[in-house]
């Protein structure tokens, strides 16, 4: 419950960025670059004078809203590939598992940066957001598909599906009426599991300079600012995005353990 | 005679695994070559933009890349070169890929090796301690530590290690540690619930004896599988760690290749990384198979 409140509160804060930080994420206060926290700039300003608090709020909005969108894409793909392969069984299941094995044999971050590098790097900020989260959604399906194919395979051989088949129900109708609804709990669990994975992946890509392009902020690009830090005591307010990310991720972990239990 | 049958079975399993690895690496290479071929800007060569080049030189540059336009001939040429030890030239660094890999592999092997050693010592050590002594304090410590490190992005951990002047392998260890702790803790906890363990405990066997004789044989194969998976996680973690900590290894090379869109280098790195992770998983799988055969 507490974790749910924290996630909702952070979402609400990020959605109210327009009112809480009216200056916006890109406006430069050229007379106050790298300034410490003040009444005007609660978390100070960055190297080129942009309000850090505004950037944190807008960055949170981008990361928190687009990670579920990417999770939706990857879960839909996993349902399509894993669910269908498990339902069809035989050679289809073996092909799908071989393909997922190939995807899973590559380290996730390596796969991400390789595919991201294949896309144009000098693009507009909005396109970079789309590319980043679309890549996450399109590449993150393999692990979920593996789980779904196993569940669908078990359902294919279950009594009620056999009975439905014996009653003359076949093909897509059988899949849509009997198999897919029974995969829902697994799909929900996979959707929720994917969200924190994608949030972390975006943060990793952003820190490595392959994520959302400037001036749009995201947790990844905000964490990149830590690169210039020499010690924690120097400017501790620069750690706020990291602390916020840890709080949200911890809340997701707690939520997930509940979600897995209910699934 | 039995020993010979055992050897034949193991050899057959190893041969099947090697054939699978070979097929998957070939497929992985083909997939990455396809992606590279389809990548926007594949045809562009920034050297051709040099104003000092004559029209003939630009044409020669285009002709040199013409062979790469056909995917099959591009991949066939790559494979033929790879068989002769020629992995091509890195576009961005202007060096043979083979020498780049040879120079940088030891750095990655060291940081990944030390990171894995430390991660396994911490993760498995904490999991074993929690299961052996069953004190809530160990549980809380393990869950808190692993939960905290699970919530921090790998690249942020690398940055923190730079700020704290900590070695890169420590960051790799902290990235891999939570996975090892959580899986091994769950495996051991599950093994401890088996009825024969309860019976052994009722007969007064010491905890260490129960662990060594009854729990490890049950959880061992899955722990070996976990060992294979952690190699893949550690190699993935080496990308942000080496890039941000300034370690000149394969991870940093992959990052540089990604930033400069050095596509031939990326194809080679994909093949090498796929090969290494598949080999690590297969070694674990063969060991599990051997243990299974011995028990049978």
HADDOCK unambig.tbl for C-alpha pairs under 7 A between the chains (distance, minus, plus):
assign (segid A and resid 102 and name CA) (segid B and resid 24 and name CA) 6.48 0.50 0.50
assign (segid A and resid 102 and name CA) (segid B and resid 28 and name CA) 6.97 0.50 0.50
assign (segid A and resid 105 and name CA) (segid B and resid 274 and name CA) 6.18 0.50 0.50
assign (segid A and resid 105 and name CA) (segid B and resid 277 and name CA) 6.28 0.50 0.50
assign (segid A and resid 105 and name CA) (segid B and resid 278 and name CA) 6.24 0.50 0.50
assign (segid A and resid 106 and name CA) (segid B and resid 273 and name CA) 6.89 0.50 0.50
assign (segid A and resid 106 and name CA) (segid B and resid 274 and name CA) 5.48 0.50 0.50
assign (segid A and resid 107 and name CA) (segid B and resid 232 and name CA) 5.52 0.50 0.50
assign (segid A and resid 107 and name CA) (segid B and resid 233 and name CA) 6.11 0.50 0.50
assign (segid A and resid 107 and name CA) (segid B and resid 235 and name CA) 6.88 0.50 0.50
assign (segid A and resid 107 and name CA) (segid B and resid 236 and name CA) 4.87 0.50 0.50
assign (segid A and resid 108 and name CA) (segid B and resid 236 and name CA) 6.59 0.50 0.50
assign (segid A and resid 109 and name CA) (segid B and resid 236 and name CA) 5.48 0.50 0.50
assign (segid A and resid 110 and name CA) (segid B and resid 236 and name CA) 5.70 0.50 0.50
assign (segid A and resid 113 and name CA) (segid B and resid 258 and name CA) 6.33 0.50 0.50
assign (segid A and resid 114 and name CA) (segid B and resid 258 and name CA) 6.13 0.50 0.50
assign (segid A and resid 114 and name CA) (segid B and resid 266 and name CA) 6.63 0.50 0.50
assign (segid A and resid 117 and name CA) (segid B and resid 258 and name CA) 4.67 0.50 0.50
assign (segid A and resid 117 and name CA) (segid B and resid 259 and name CA) 6.57 0.50 0.50
assign (segid A and resid 117 and name CA) (segid B and resid 261 and name CA) 5.60 0.50 0.50
assign (segid A and resid 118 and name CA) (segid B and resid 36 and name CA) 6.43 0.50 0.50
assign (segid A and resid 118 and name CA) (segid B and resid 39 and name CA) 5.13 0.50 0.50
assign (segid A and resid 118 and name CA) (segid B and resid 261 and name CA) 6.77 0.50 0.50
assign (segid A and resid 119 and name CA) (segid B and resid 39 and name CA) 6.24 0.50 0.50
assign (segid A and resid 119 and name CA) (segid B and resid 40 and name CA) 6.39 0.50 0.50
assign (segid A and resid 120 and name CA) (segid B and resid 40 and name CA) 6.49 0.50 0.50
assign (segid A and resid 200 and name CA) (segid B and resid 153 and name CA) 5.25 0.50 0.50
assign (segid A and resid 203 and name CA) (segid B and resid 153 and name CA) 6.47 0.50 0.50
assign (segid A and resid 204 and name CA) (segid B and resid 153 and name CA) 5.97 0.50 0.50
assign (segid A and resid 204 and name CA) (segid B and resid 154 and name CA) 6.54 0.50 0.50
assign (segid A and resid 204 and name CA) (segid B and resid 155 and name CA) 5.24 0.50 0.50
assign (segid A and resid 207 and name CA) (segid B and resid 155 and name CA) 6.38 0.50 0.50
assign (segid A and resid 208 and name CA) (segid B and resid 240 and name CA) 6.87 0.50 0.50
assign (segid A and resid 226 and name CA) (segid B and resid 159 and name CA) 6.80 0.50 0.50
assign (segid A and resid 227 and name CA) (segid B and resid 159 and name CA) 6.22 0.50 0.50
assign (segid A and resid 229 and name CA) (segid B and resid 163 and name CA) 6.53 0.50 0.50
assign (segid A and resid 230 and name CA) (segid B and resid 163 and name CA) 5.51 0.50 0.50
assign (segid A and resid 231 and name CA) (segid B and resid 163 and name CA) 5.83 0.50 0.50
assign (segid A and resid 246 and name CA) (segid B and resid 151 and name CA) 5.37 0.50 0.50
assign (segid A and resid 246 and name CA) (segid B and resid 152 and name CA) 6.17 0.50 0.50
assign (segid A and resid 249 and name CA) (segid B and resid 151 and name CA) 5.27 0.50 0.50
assign (segid A and resid 250 and name CA) (segid B and resid 151 and name CA) 6.18 0.50 0.50
